[in-house]
Structures are given as structure tokens and as C-alpha cells.
Amino acid sequence: MTRDDTNEDRLIALETRMAHFERMAEDLSDMVVEQARSIDVLTAQIHRLRDRLAEAAVAERSPHDDQPPPHY
């Protein structure tokens, strides 16, 4: 085996590893995009639930809720 063969083998090994790393980076990028979409959906759901709870709390209030307790 000559020195050129050794260098060529090393170059092929490095190129192979680089290809695997590039694929891994693409997979991670896809995963991050998917998680960002999920977070957006969940955030919208939380906002809708918060609004519904606020509306329910206002609807359940009566004029007596604003009066001080009898011991005052």
C-alpha cells in the first residue's frame, strides 16, 4: 500500500463521515421545524383557553362579589 492509497482511504473515510454529519444536521433541522410548529399550536391553544377562562370568570361574577364582606 502506497502513501497515496492511505491518503485516498483517509479522504474517503472523511467524506463518508461528512456525509453522515450533513444528513444528521438536516434531520435535526427538520425536527426543530416540527417542534416549532407544535409549540405554535400549543401556544395558540393556551391563549384560547386563557381567554375562555377569563370570559367564564367574568360571566360568573355577580354584583355581590364586589361588596365587602359583612364583617367590615
C-alpha positions in Angstrom: 0.0 0.0 0.0 1.4 3.3 -1.0 1.2 6.6 0.7 -1.3 7.8 -1.9 -3.6 4.8 -1.2 -3.5 5.6 2.5 -4.4 9.3 1.9 -7.1 8.3 -0.5 -8.6 5.9 2.1 -8.5 8.6 4.7 -10.1 11.1 2.3 -12.9 8.6 1.5 -13.4 8.0 5.2 -13.6 11.7 5.9 -16.0 12.3 3.1 -18.2 9.4 4.3 -18.3 10.9 7.8 -19.0 14.3 6.5 -22.0 12.9 4.5 -23.3 11.3 7.7 -22.9 14.6 9.6 -24.7 16.5 6.9 -27.6 14.1 7.0 -27.8 14.3 10.7 -27.8 18.1 10.5 -30.7 18.0 8.0 -32.6 15.6 10.3 -32.1 17.8 13.3 -33.2 20.9 11.3 -36.4 19.1 10.3 -37.0 18.1 13.9 -36.6 21.7 15.1 -39.1 23.0 12.5 -41.6 20.3 13.5 -41.2 21.2 17.2 -41.6 24.9 16.4 -44.9 24.2 14.7 -46.0 22.1 17.7 -45.1 24.9 20.0 -47.0 27.4 17.9 -50.1 25.2 18.0 -49.8 24.7 21.8 -49.3 28.4 22.4 -52.4 29.2 20.4 -54.4 26.7 22.4 -53.2 28.1 25.7 -54.2 31.6 24.6 -57.7 30.4 23.6 -58.1 28.5 26.9 -56.9 31.6 28.9 -59.5 33.7 27.0 -62.3 31.2 27.7 -61.4 31.1 31.4 -61.4 34.9 31.6 -64.8 35.0 29.9 -66.1 32.4 32.3 -64.8 34.2 35.3 -66.5 37.5 34.2 -69.8 35.7 33.4 -69.9 34.0 36.8 -69.4 37.3 38.8 -72.4 38.9 40.4 -72.9 42.3 42.0 -72.5 40.8 45.4 -68.9 39.8 44.5 -67.9 43.5 44.6 -69.3 44.2 48.0 -67.1 43.9 51.1 -67.7 41.0 53.4 -70.2 41.6 56.2 -67.6 41.9 59.0 -66.4 45.3 57.6 
